[in-house]
C-alpha cells in the first residue's frame, strides 16, 4: 500500500478504512492552521475564500481536537465554532482520476470548502463523509477549509459522554469539537465501487456480496471480479457483469471439507477470509478494493444466545474509548490494539463500546485479535423532534459503516433511556424506541437489537439489565430465577414498560461492578470503593461470581475497562496500568470457563 503524504510526522498513519482498502491514498493528518470563531463571523467574512489571505492565529495537529493535549492546544473551554485550513499538492500520478476527500469524523456540524468552493456539509459527530472534489481543483497548490460547529450546551444533541457543562463531573467527560478522525484523499476512476456489504451464511457456507458502484451504465461491458482466499489459499473466484449500480451475488466457499468448523470466526478462533474486488472492462482494471470477512453467525435459539449455532456465554467489559491525551482519539493505532489485547488478557471475550461509535481501526483489531463488540450509539440526554432527526440519520450511517465487521454481534441504539427519559409514561418516546429497534432490524437482520440497554424495554431481542448492587447475597438471590430477576428494579427502574412483557429472550447483566480503586491525579468518583488490592479482588469476586452461579444470566458486561478522568472504577487506570495482577483478574472474569 502506498501512503503518499507531504509530512513525515503525520499522526495516525495507518489506513483509516480497513474494510475497504485501496492502494493509493494521501493522508492529510498533521499540522493545520486553526482559529476559534466565538463571534461567528467566519462565514460572513468568507474565511474559506481564496481572497481571504489572513493567517489563522493558531496551529493544530489533526486529528486531535483542540480540547486535547495532543492537538497542541489543550483548551477545554467552550468554543463552539472553529476553523481549519491547510494546503497540499496532489501527486502527479493521480492526473486524470476523480479525487475524493474523506473525513473519518467531525464533531458535530461540518462545512468543507476546497479552493474557496463549498464541497460538503455533514451533520453528525461520529460518522464519516466524503466529497468528490475533482471539479473544484486548481492548477498547483490546493487549499481545504473546514468550519466545524458544536452545540456544547444542547442536551438533545447525540453526544455520548461529552458534558454540557465546562468541567467534567460524575459520569460525564471532556467535550470534543471538530476533526477527531483521519482526513484523507484517494484517486478513483469515474467508474468505481462506492461500498460493499458482506453477509456470511455459515449454514449454506456462502458469502453474500452486495455491491454499490458509481458510473455503471446499462448494457456496458463492465464486469466485477471477486476473489476469496483463506490463509493465503484461493477458495473461490467469480466474475460477472454489472448491469446496475447495485448488485447482489452469493458465492459458495469450497473449503469446508478441508477446514470444517475450524474456519469460522469466534473470539477463540478469529479466522478471517480475504476478499478482493476488481472492476474491469476487458483487460483494463478500473478499480481494485481489498477487504475481509468472518464466517460467523449470531442467533437466538430456544431462548439461548448463540454464536455459530452454539450457546455462547458473553463476558464483556464496558469500554468508554477515552484517552488521557487524545480524549476520543487514540494517540496511535497501537493504543487501540493494546486496549483489545488488555481486555482479552483479563479474560473478556467482548467489549460493549459505551456511548461512542468507535474508530473503525478499533473494530479492525477486534476482528483480527478476536473480540466481540456491542455497537452502541452516542446518545442524546433529552428528547426533541430535532434530536429524532439527527439521531436517526447518524445511526443509519454507523450501521452502514460497520456492517461488515464480524466482531460486531449486537446493536444498541439506546442506553438507559438516554434521549427518551420519560419512556415509562410517554407514548411518543416509547414509539421512538420502537422505531429505532425496527429501523435497525430493517437494515441488518443478522444481529440482535437491544431496545434500551439497562431497563425500560419494549420490543427487544435481548433483555439487558444494569445493576450496580455490590452485595453478593443480594445478587445471588436476585438472579436465582427468571421471576426474581424480572421483579427486581435496579436503579428503581422497571425492566419492561408500555405494556410490554418478557417473552423468553436471553437475559444479560450488561452493566455491573463499577468498583472504584486507585485514583490518579483526577478527583475520584465511582460506584463502590475498595481500600486495598486485596479488598478490590474480593469485591470483584462478590459481583462476578453471582453471574456465573445464576442459571438465568447468559452473559455480563463489567464496568469498566479503564478509569476515565474523575471516574475511577476501571480495571485499569486512565493510562492503562492494571489495578491488580492481570492473571488474578482473569481467573475471576473467566470463572469456571476456560475458553
Wavefront OBJ file of the C-alpha trace (Angstrom):
o trace
v 0.000 0.000 0.000
v 1.280 3.427 -0.896
v 0.625 6.170 1.648
v 1.864 9.342 -0.034
v 1.939 12.397 2.188
v 3.730 15.690 2.495
v 4.829 15.449 6.109
v 6.941 12.762 7.757
v 5.454 13.490 11.195
v 1.837 12.699 10.286
v -0.047 11.137 13.234
v -2.287 8.103 12.784
v -0.612 6.974 9.566
v -2.435 3.653 9.222
v -5.077 3.236 6.524
v -8.295 4.636 8.070
v -10.884 2.391 6.370
v -9.614 -1.158 6.966
v -12.514 -2.990 5.346
v -12.461 -1.110 2.050
v -8.815 -0.646 1.131
v -7.374 0.983 -1.984
v -3.654 1.093 -2.681
v -3.060 4.827 -3.132
v -4.114 7.497 -0.684
v -2.937 10.793 0.727
v -3.019 11.296 4.490
v -3.923 14.876 5.419
v -3.380 14.492 9.159
v -0.753 16.664 10.781
v -0.410 20.409 11.223
v -3.295 22.623 10.050
v -3.979 26.313 10.565
v -6.676 26.806 13.203
v -8.918 29.544 14.565
v -11.690 29.958 17.096
v -14.754 31.850 15.873
v -16.645 32.718 19.051
v -18.293 35.705 17.343
v -19.446 33.525 14.413
v -18.117 35.917 11.791
v -16.089 33.479 9.694
v -18.738 32.695 7.088
v -19.753 36.332 6.750
v -16.123 37.354 6.252
v -15.547 34.362 3.955
v -12.648 32.820 5.836
v -12.925 29.997 3.320
v -12.418 32.235 0.289
v -9.372 32.419 -1.964
v -9.238 36.160 -1.288
v -9.006 35.665 2.469
v -5.235 35.661 2.972
v -5.031 36.441 6.705
v -3.324 33.662 8.661
v -5.336 31.740 11.194
v -3.845 32.603 14.620
v -3.225 29.038 15.846
v -1.989 25.699 14.582
v -3.460 22.323 15.489
v -2.414 18.714 14.992
v -5.203 16.855 13.187
v -6.914 14.502 14.055
v -6.786 15.663 17.687
v -9.447 18.120 18.893
v -8.409 21.442 20.418
v -9.527 20.279 23.876
v -6.867 17.539 23.871
v -3.198 17.767 24.795
v -2.114 16.039 21.584
v -3.676 18.783 19.463
v -1.009 21.183 20.703
v -3.706 23.472 22.159
v -5.278 21.654 25.120
v -8.055 24.179 25.817
v -11.195 22.641 27.425
v -13.232 25.864 27.381
v -16.385 26.371 25.302
v -15.594 27.306 21.694
v -18.435 26.012 19.561
v -17.273 27.289 16.167
v -13.776 26.543 14.911
v -12.000 26.757 11.556
v -9.263 24.650 9.969
v -7.182 25.321 6.862
v -4.331 23.584 5.080
v -2.787 23.377 1.631
v -1.480 20.355 -0.226
v -0.157 19.171 -3.585
v -1.743 16.294 -5.468
v 0.554 13.506 -6.686
v 1.205 13.773 -10.421
v 0.333 10.087 -10.781
v -3.282 10.932 -9.932
v -3.750 13.044 -13.050
v -6.951 12.115 -14.876
v -8.526 10.491 -11.806
v -11.519 11.590 -9.749
v -10.291 12.869 -6.386
v -12.347 12.037 -3.299
v -11.872 13.832 0.030
v -12.701 11.796 3.170
v -13.322 12.754 6.796
v -13.465 9.952 9.373
v -15.473 12.074 11.828
v -16.021 15.756 12.607
v -17.944 16.785 15.712
v -20.615 17.972 15.078
v -21.696 20.048 12.016
v -19.064 20.350 9.293
v -18.830 22.564 6.234
v -15.932 21.962 3.854
v -14.592 24.243 1.127
v -11.937 23.378 -1.459
v -10.227 26.328 -3.114
v -13.000 28.611 -1.888
v -15.872 26.462 -3.226
v -18.287 24.573 -0.980
v -17.559 20.838 -1.246
v -19.551 19.169 1.551
v -21.876 19.692 4.500
v -22.299 16.939 7.079
v -24.188 16.665 10.357
v -23.269 14.023 12.930
v -20.233 13.818 15.179
v -19.272 10.154 14.859
v -19.760 9.174 11.228
v -17.683 9.542 8.058
v -18.449 11.601 4.984
v -16.794 12.261 1.654
v -16.917 14.537 -1.368
v -15.727 14.259 -4.959
v -13.679 17.458 -5.243
v -12.385 16.970 -8.804
v -14.308 19.896 -10.273
v -13.014 22.194 -7.507
v -9.308 21.584 -8.090
v -6.998 24.243 -9.496
v -3.559 24.210 -11.059
v -0.822 23.951 -8.448
v -1.491 24.074 -4.704
v -4.918 23.103 -3.324
v -6.498 24.545 -0.160
v -9.039 22.883 2.142
v -11.012 24.897 4.686
v -13.279 23.357 7.332
v -15.786 25.066 9.587
v -16.874 22.832 12.477
v -19.733 23.793 14.754
v -20.542 22.057 18.020
v -23.549 22.630 20.274
v -21.933 22.093 23.651
v -24.878 23.023 25.883
v -27.605 21.245 23.886
v -28.628 18.142 25.844
v -30.811 16.926 22.942
v -27.695 16.580 20.764
v -26.451 12.987 20.189
v -23.238 13.479 22.186
v -22.492 10.387 24.252
v -20.479 11.134 27.386
v -19.460 14.683 26.413
v -20.521 17.027 29.212
v -22.661 20.101 28.587
v -21.005 21.956 31.496
v -17.457 23.233 31.262
v -15.848 20.988 33.880
v -16.144 17.193 33.801
v -18.169 15.649 36.602
v -19.802 12.390 37.632
v -20.083 10.091 34.557
v -19.572 12.899 32.004
v -16.271 13.860 30.427
v -14.431 16.491 28.388
v -16.079 17.511 25.108
v -14.697 17.085 21.610
v -15.223 19.721 18.942
v -14.091 19.470 15.329
v -11.984 16.921 13.457
v -11.203 13.833 15.555
v -10.558 11.107 12.969
v -8.297 10.927 9.936
v -8.678 13.257 6.936
v -7.518 11.757 3.663
v -7.735 11.713 -0.138
v -7.884 8.944 -2.693
v -7.994 8.783 -6.503
v -10.713 6.765 -8.253
v -11.904 6.157 -11.783
v -15.195 7.630 -12.968
v -16.484 4.071 -12.598
v -15.682 2.756 -9.124
v -17.054 0.860 -6.160
v -18.725 3.018 -3.505
v -19.183 0.315 -0.881
v -19.699 -3.404 -0.376
v -21.898 -5.209 2.155
v -20.756 -8.733 3.071
v -23.189 -11.138 4.754
v -21.870 -14.538 5.839
v -24.147 -17.587 5.882
v -22.440 -20.412 7.747
v -25.407 -22.743 7.268
v -25.163 -22.550 3.483
v -21.398 -21.989 3.541
v -21.819 -18.856 1.423
v -20.852 -15.218 1.496
v -23.400 -12.791 0.060
v -21.749 -9.900 -1.784
v -23.841 -6.743 -2.152
v -22.014 -4.114 -4.207
v -22.756 -0.445 -4.821
v -20.924 1.104 -7.769
v -20.692 4.562 -9.283
v -20.871 5.280 -13.039
v -22.407 1.962 -14.120
v -24.301 2.147 -17.410
v -26.815 -0.390 -18.696
v -25.544 -2.652 -21.461
v -21.936 -1.866 -20.519
v -19.017 -4.279 -20.748
v -18.217 -3.667 -17.092
v -17.519 -6.767 -15.004
v -16.743 -7.380 -11.350
v -14.161 -9.989 -10.415
v -14.409 -11.272 -6.840
v -11.687 -13.455 -5.313
v -11.903 -15.099 -1.886
v -8.922 -16.616 -0.104
v -8.280 -18.150 3.305
v -4.826 -18.121 4.884
v -3.285 -17.347 1.514
v -5.107 -20.086 -0.406
v -7.643 -19.086 -3.057
v -11.060 -20.540 -2.197
v -13.399 -19.031 -4.759
v -13.365 -16.714 -7.752
v -16.366 -15.248 -9.547
v -16.612 -12.782 -12.424
v -19.900 -11.312 -13.591
v -21.308 -8.334 -15.472
v -22.534 -5.275 -13.608
v -25.659 -4.080 -15.364
v -26.883 -1.887 -12.498
v -25.213 0.259 -9.825
v -26.437 -2.177 -7.154
v -25.906 -5.942 -7.447
v -26.100 -8.990 -5.175
v -24.271 -12.264 -5.580
v -23.814 -15.277 -3.298
v -20.505 -17.096 -3.531
v -20.142 -20.636 -2.248
v -16.980 -21.390 -0.272
v -15.422 -24.710 -1.180
v -13.079 -25.201 1.754
v -15.445 -26.837 4.255
v -14.078 -30.336 3.673
v -10.555 -29.130 4.426
v -11.169 -26.638 7.243
v -14.650 -27.568 8.518
v -15.838 -25.605 11.543
v -12.243 -24.580 12.165
v -12.505 -21.733 9.665
v -15.417 -19.989 11.393
v -14.821 -16.712 13.254
v -15.042 -16.525 17.038
v -13.071 -14.787 19.807
v -11.228 -18.052 20.395
v -10.509 -18.562 16.700
v -10.639 -15.233 14.826
v -10.406 -16.747 11.348
v -10.765 -14.232 8.547
v -11.196 -14.616 4.810
v -9.603 -12.115 2.467
v -11.741 -10.849 -0.401
v -10.739 -8.647 -3.328
v -12.834 -6.801 -5.894
v -11.773 -5.679 -9.350
v -13.931 -3.620 -11.677
v -12.751 -4.484 -15.166
v -13.535 -3.751 -18.794
v -11.796 -6.406 -20.816
v -8.228 -6.493 -19.511
v -8.363 -2.957 -18.084
v -8.784 -2.645 -14.297
v -10.827 0.438 -13.355
v -10.926 -0.107 -9.605
v -9.462 -2.539 -7.097
v -10.537 -2.846 -3.463
v -9.420 -5.307 -0.782
v -11.453 -6.361 2.242
v -12.057 -9.297 4.579
v -14.908 -11.057 6.358
v -15.538 -13.652 9.046
v -17.813 -16.662 8.686
v -19.840 -16.343 11.856
v -23.485 -16.337 12.912
v -25.266 -14.700 15.838
v -28.664 -16.185 16.684
v -31.151 -16.875 19.460
v -32.237 -20.495 19.597
v -34.812 -21.659 22.157
v -34.039 -18.698 24.375
v -30.268 -19.203 24.193
v -27.873 -16.626 22.773
v -25.699 -18.472 20.271
v -22.527 -17.905 18.321
v -22.095 -20.186 15.312
v -25.185 -22.223 16.309
v -23.907 -22.991 19.821
v -24.821 -21.307 23.133
v -22.134 -18.783 23.939
v -21.582 -17.025 27.260
v -20.570 -13.423 26.690
v -18.019 -11.940 29.099
v -17.972 -8.282 28.125
v -16.275 -5.237 29.569
v -17.641 -1.696 29.260
v -15.214 0.359 27.184
v -15.685 4.128 27.005
v -12.910 4.615 24.434
v -11.388 7.716 26.063
v -7.669 8.527 26.200
v -5.931 10.846 28.615
v -4.080 12.858 25.971
v -6.403 12.426 22.965
v -9.906 12.263 24.541
v -11.954 10.360 21.898
v -8.942 9.957 19.585
v -6.392 7.287 20.438
v -2.832 8.619 20.317
v -1.828 5.792 17.973
v -3.139 2.665 16.323
v -1.085 0.670 18.820
v -3.146 2.194 21.632
v -6.341 0.869 20.058
v -4.771 -2.543 19.595
v -3.452 -2.592 23.158
v -6.907 -1.929 24.608
v -8.191 -5.022 22.807
v -5.212 -7.077 23.990
v -5.595 -5.948 27.606
v -9.293 -6.817 27.645
v -8.505 -10.256 26.278
v -5.655 -10.791 28.744
v -8.126 -10.142 31.571
v -10.408 -12.936 30.342
v -13.061 -10.964 28.477
v -14.313 -12.194 25.119
v -16.058 -8.949 24.194
v -16.483 -5.238 24.790
v -19.504 -3.002 24.880
v -18.367 0.280 23.335
v -20.216 2.717 25.535
v -21.797 5.892 24.190
v -19.280 6.077 21.369
v -19.281 4.985 17.741
v -15.682 3.859 17.697
v -12.903 4.441 15.190
v -13.012 1.610 12.587
v -9.391 0.812 13.407
v -10.524 -0.438 16.829
v -13.071 -2.724 15.181
v -10.332 -3.943 12.837
v -8.243 -5.077 15.792
v -11.260 -6.777 17.392
v -11.773 -8.660 14.109
v -8.108 -9.637 13.939
v -7.472 -10.496 17.602
v -10.896 -11.951 18.364
v -13.184 -9.783 20.489
v -16.964 -9.443 20.351
v -18.292 -5.880 20.149
v -21.672 -4.450 21.024
v -22.054 -1.451 18.732
v -23.694 1.360 20.674
v -24.781 4.832 19.622
v -23.672 8.095 21.164
v -26.993 9.159 22.667
v -28.586 12.474 23.472
v -29.644 13.063 27.049
v -33.102 14.550 26.415
v -35.807 14.196 23.780
v -36.828 16.564 20.995
v -38.119 16.167 17.461
v -34.876 17.612 16.094
v -32.965 15.004 18.114
v -35.018 12.265 16.421
v -33.986 13.562 13.001
v -30.315 13.903 13.932
v -30.059 10.606 15.752
v -31.909 8.517 13.189
v -29.670 9.764 10.397
v -26.411 9.167 12.248
v -27.442 5.698 13.421
v -28.155 4.603 9.845
v -24.719 5.845 8.789
v -22.952 3.870 11.525
v -24.756 0.621 10.679
v -23.715 1.055 7.063
v -20.115 1.853 8.046
v -19.682 -1.091 10.416
v -21.936 -3.759 8.896
v -19.089 -5.944 7.601
v -17.172 -6.296 10.878
v -17.564 -9.861 12.195
v -16.730 -8.639 15.699
v -20.000 -6.691 15.978
v -22.623 -9.078 17.350
v -25.261 -6.730 18.831
v -26.665 -3.282 18.065
v -27.566 -0.918 20.917
v -29.262 2.253 19.654
v -30.391 3.431 23.116
v -28.900 3.168 26.604
v -30.550 3.711 29.998
v -33.391 5.760 28.482
v -30.995 8.494 27.354
v -32.820 10.600 24.804
v -36.103 9.057 25.988
v -36.080 9.883 29.743
v -39.887 9.652 30.051
v -40.240 6.385 28.158
v -42.090 4.821 31.077
v -45.134 7.056 30.522
v -44.604 8.979 27.260
v -46.064 7.148 24.260
v -44.110 9.351 21.862
v -40.787 8.343 23.389
v -41.873 4.699 23.525
v -42.599 4.818 19.810
v -39.194 6.376 19.128
v -37.525 3.429 20.868
v -39.651 1.022 18.838
v -38.825 2.918 15.662
v -35.093 2.614 16.369
v -35.456 -1.105 17.040
v -37.352 -1.735 13.799
v -35.177 0.637 11.760
v -32.112 -1.287 12.884
v -33.734 -4.609 12.015
v -34.687 -3.229 8.596
v -31.007 -2.541 7.885
v -29.499 -5.653 9.490
v -31.268 -8.962 10.008
v -28.113 -10.746 11.159
v -27.619 -9.275 14.653
v -29.754 -8.939 17.801
v -31.002 -5.443 18.635
v -31.480 -4.124 22.174
v -34.411 -1.746 22.608
v -32.965 0.239 25.529
v -29.927 -1.197 27.267
v -30.307 -1.392 31.030
v -34.045 -1.242 31.690
v -37.434 0.015 30.431
v -37.619 -2.327 27.451
v -40.406 -2.834 24.966
v -39.767 -4.956 21.837
v -36.218 -6.269 22.223
v -34.142 -9.272 21.176
v -32.216 -9.335 24.456
v -33.279 -8.365 27.973
v -30.373 -6.382 29.366
v -30.133 -5.162 32.946
v -27.848 -2.633 34.654
v -27.292 -3.472 38.296
v -24.600 -1.905 40.483
v -25.509 -3.831 43.614
v -22.259 -4.770 45.375
v -23.526 -7.339 47.923
v -23.032 -10.930 46.836
v -26.041 -12.326 48.674
v -28.449 -9.871 47.069
v -27.093 -10.548 43.585
v -27.344 -14.304 44.128
v -30.972 -14.033 45.249
v -31.915 -11.537 42.546
v -30.685 -13.711 39.659
v -31.734 -17.079 41.065
v -34.854 -17.357 38.898
v -36.369 -15.581 35.912
v -39.185 -14.355 38.155
v -36.859 -12.830 40.761
v -34.787 -11.259 38.002
v -37.744 -9.595 36.303
v -39.293 -8.426 39.587
v -36.121 -6.659 40.681
v -35.844 -2.939 39.974
v -32.153 -1.940 39.935
v -31.867 1.861 39.982
v -35.618 1.758 40.770
v -36.396 1.140 37.079
v -38.824 -1.395 35.636
v -37.441 -3.960 33.216
v -40.411 -3.508 30.819
v -42.673 -0.527 30.080
v -45.570 0.378 27.804
v -47.438 -2.863 28.406
v -44.546 -4.985 27.109
v -43.685 -8.235 28.873
v -40.992 -10.871 28.907
v -41.302 -13.403 26.069
v -38.332 -15.663 26.750
v -35.461 -13.537 25.462
v -31.909 -14.193 26.699
v -31.141 -12.184 29.842
v -27.768 -10.477 30.342
v -26.482 -8.119 33.034
v -24.835 -5.524 30.827
v -23.576 -3.101 33.447
v -22.475 -4.081 36.941
v -19.493 -3.810 39.243
v -18.115 -0.286 38.981
v -15.650 -0.793 41.830
v -13.591 2.345 42.417
v -9.948 1.962 43.400
v -6.679 3.876 42.995
v -7.256 7.441 41.928
v -4.661 9.208 39.787
v -4.425 12.989 39.552
v -8.185 13.125 38.940
v -10.515 13.551 41.895
v -12.029 10.124 42.305
v -15.655 9.233 41.727
v -17.147 5.773 41.395
v -19.929 3.395 42.426
v -18.394 1.440 45.327
v -14.910 1.730 46.748
v -12.055 -0.615 47.634
v -9.314 0.473 50.048
v -6.656 -2.111 49.165
v -5.732 -4.531 46.405
v -6.970 -7.445 48.495
v -10.281 -5.688 49.124
v -10.534 -4.900 45.432
v -10.129 -8.562 44.444
v -12.718 -9.691 46.981
v -15.213 -7.087 45.826
v -14.636 -8.178 42.224
v -15.396 -11.784 43.176
v -18.537 -10.711 45.022
v -20.098 -9.240 41.882
v -18.769 -11.596 39.192
v -19.321 -14.963 40.846
v -23.107 -14.482 41.239
v -23.310 -14.012 37.474
v -21.858 -17.485 36.984
v -23.912 -19.147 39.703
v -27.132 -17.865 38.098
v -28.979 -20.205 35.750
v -30.729 -17.161 34.289
v -27.872 -14.877 33.215
v -26.343 -15.693 29.790
v -23.611 -13.078 29.892
v -22.409 -9.917 31.556
v -20.653 -6.639 30.940
v -18.377 -5.459 33.745
v -17.980 -1.718 34.370
v -15.356 -0.873 33.249
v -12.115 -1.299 31.310
v -10.317 1.907 32.324
v -10.683 4.925 34.543
v -11.883 7.997 32.647
v -10.984 11.375 34.091
v -12.704 11.606 37.521
v -14.415 8.228 37.155
v -12.021 5.725 38.734
v -13.915 2.443 38.532
v -11.769 0.888 35.809
v -9.856 -2.365 35.999
v -7.052 -0.251 34.533
v -6.054 3.309 35.333
v -6.585 6.046 32.739
v -3.079 5.407 31.397
v -3.826 1.654 31.179
v -1.997 0.363 34.270
v -3.700 -2.647 35.942
v -5.040 -2.168 39.478
v -4.405 -5.808 40.285
v -2.376 -8.530 38.550
v -3.974 -9.329 35.197
v -3.894 -13.064 35.876
v -5.864 -12.611 39.109
v -8.464 -10.564 37.273
v -8.554 -13.160 34.502
v -9.279 -16.014 36.914
v -12.264 -14.134 38.324
v -13.646 -12.942 34.984
v -13.431 -16.359 33.362
v -14.924 -18.198 36.325
v -15.183 -21.921 35.638
v -14.955 -21.284 31.892
v -11.550 -21.810 30.336
v -12.065 -20.876 26.663
l 1 2 3 4 5 6 7 8 9 10 11 12 13 14 15 16 17 18 19 20 21 22 23 24 25 26 27 28 29 30 31 32 33 34 35 36 37 38 39 40 41 42 43 44 45 46 47 48 49 50 51 52 53 54 55 56 57 58 59 60 61 62 63 64 65 66 67 68 69 70 71 72 73 74 75 76 77 78 79 80 81 82 83 84 85 86 87 88 89 90 91 92 93 94 95 96 97 98 99 100 101 102 103 104 105 106 107 108 109 110 111 112 113 114 115 116 117 118 119 120 121 122 123 124 125 126 127 128 129 130 131 132 133 134 135 136 137 138 139 140 141 142 143 144 145 146 147 148 149 150 151 152 153 154 155 156 157 158 159 160 161 162 163 164 165 166 167 168 169 170 171 172 173 174 175 176 177 178 179 180 181 182 183 184 185 186 187 188 189 190 191 192 193 194 195 196 197 198 199 200 201 202 203 204 205 206 207 208 209 210 211 212 213 214 215 216 217 218 219 220 221 222 223 224 225 226 227 228 229 230 231 232 233 234 235 236 237 238 239 240 241 242 243 244 245 246 247 248 249 250 251 252 253 254 255 256 257 258 259 260 261 262 263 264 265 266 267 268 269 270 271 272 273 274 275 276 277 278 279 280 281 282 283 284 285 286 287 288 289 290 291 292 293 294 295 296 297 298 299 300 301 302 303 304 305 306 307 308 309 310 311 312 313 314 315 316 317 318 319 320 321 322 323 324 325 326 327 328 329 330 331 332 333 334 335 336 337 338 339 340 341 342 343 344 345 346 347 348 349 350 351 352 353 354 355 356 357 358 359 360 361 362 363 364 365 366 367 368 369 370 371 372 373 374 375 376 377 378 379 380 381 382 383 384 385 386 387 388 389 390 391 392 393 394 395 396 397 398 399 400 401 402 403 404 405 406 407 408 409 410 411 412 413 414 415 416 417 418 419 420 421 422 423 424 425 426 427 428 429 430 431 432 433 434 435 436 437 438 439 440 441 442 443 444 445 446 447 448 449 450 451 452 453 454 455 456 457 458 459 460 461 462 463 464 465 466 467 468 469 470 471 472 473 474 475 476 477 478 479 480 481 482 483 484 485 486 487 488 489 490 491 492 493 494 495 496 497 498 499 500 501 502 503 504 505 506 507 508 509 510 511 512 513 514 515 516 517 518 519 520 521 522 523 524 525 526 527 528 529 530 531 532 533 534 535 536 537 538 539 540 541 542 543 544 545 546 547 548 549 550 551 552 553 554 555 556 557 558 559 560 561 562 563 564 565 566 567 568 569 570 571 572 573 574 575 576 577 578 579 580 581 582 583 584 585 586 587 588 589 590 591 592 593 594 595
